[in-house]
Amino acid sequence: MSDKTKIYETVMDILVDVTGDEVVKEEPDINLPEEDLIDSLGYIELLMDIEESLGIVIAPTEYTREEMDTPAKIAAVVQSKAE
Amino acid sequence: MQLFQDNNFFILLAVFSIPALIMGYLEKPIRLYGFAVSLVFLWLVMGGTTRALIYLGVFLVWEIAEAKIYLKVREKYGRNRKLYYLFLILSLLPLILNKYAHAAGGVLHWFGFLGISYMTFKSAQVIIQIFDGQIKEVESFPYVYMMIFFPVITSGPIDRSLRFQNDMYRVIPRQEYMDMAGQGLFKIVLGVVYKAVIAAGFYQLEIRLGHGLDLKGALIYMYTYGFYLFFDFAGYSLMAVGASYLFGIKTPDNFNKPFISVDIKDFWDRWHITLSHWFRDFVFSRVTMNLLRSRKIKSHLTIAVIAFFINMGLMGIWHGSEPYYIAYGLYHGLLLSITEIYQKKSKFYKKNKKKKWYRCISGVITFNLVMFGFFIFSGRIMKFI
């Protein structure tokens, strides 16, 4: 398994955990804030879980909410930070 | 002279905008000119009080020096939290002294100059983003320009330094600039209508009908003041954003139809947006991160409640140390907490939240809760308790 796929899988697991909904895996382009799957606290949990499981630190202001509003976008951000 | 108030200001704004429009049309950078215009307005606003000008100068030197030194410290010692908090407090110190002096009775005027409250947001956020590793250099010119950029100096909107700096150094293509200028002019005109016509109208209603000390008087005051506050502040914000556009800076919007909010969380994404998002990004998120990291509190709901109270309490105090400002902050901390608990726990909410009737009822309740909040904020509530 390549690093990229591994990161993708880990991010999806974290998202299932944070949103409490498997739908994030099935529909990676679903808009998380609009669908009420994530809120401000959810974003913080997400950033902290990413830091803990992958060692990648993302500051709360590093990306706008629009840059991180779908599972696919979030995975892409984390993958780009890992490079 | 008062910015966005006096006729003279609007005449000068029109005159000073013409060279900016020409430069924008020719795709030339506007930043040096915008800086010069900002200095002229600063002089017109504060020139009469030497003390204010000196305080502003000291404040700017203090904050820039601090940011530059902290950048070096951060490079050398990494994410050291003690040093970070030390520098953060130092950057807040002028505002703290100013608010303390005000609360102590107004004999002292420490750092009493126009815009200190809003400038401090920007200086503190630079320190926080240096700690985060997002800001890697601090240059004096863009820093000072961001601080004294005349459209936003009195009451925001609060921009982010990285965004502002991007805008000021960007070469804007002619068509894009012309579109921006058109939108800017529209925002200024709409802002004038909001402030000079609609807000003024509600103000007249408020002073003519809203001063009875019975329930009816209180209710009239509450609703007319709430609408007055919105149209006055949203009007000012529109003008500030519009004027920024003319000078090539895309200052973020501050309001987005707050009275159609579905719930209180939605309201804070629509009301004084740059302030509430500043608090979200630099207070709420930091408090929750620290609490999650410390692992002292297991329940995420408890963490959210604590963070909401700290966040909104600080926002209340930032407005001033008067008891009704603090009460206003705590009131919203309470509303957000109750909303959070209800939305996480209630099956009824989960089942119905997307239905039209639910959103309508929720919106009407939110609207009235928000209006009561403004009644606290106005200080008028003190006459009734």
Interface residues (C-beta under 8 A of the other chain):
Chain A: D36 D39 S40 L41 Y43 I44 E45 L47 M48 V57 A59 P60 T61 E62
Chain B: I128 Q129 D132 G133 Q134 R160 K265 R280 D281 F282 F284 S285 R286 T288 M289 L292 R293 H300 I303 A304 A307 E340 K353
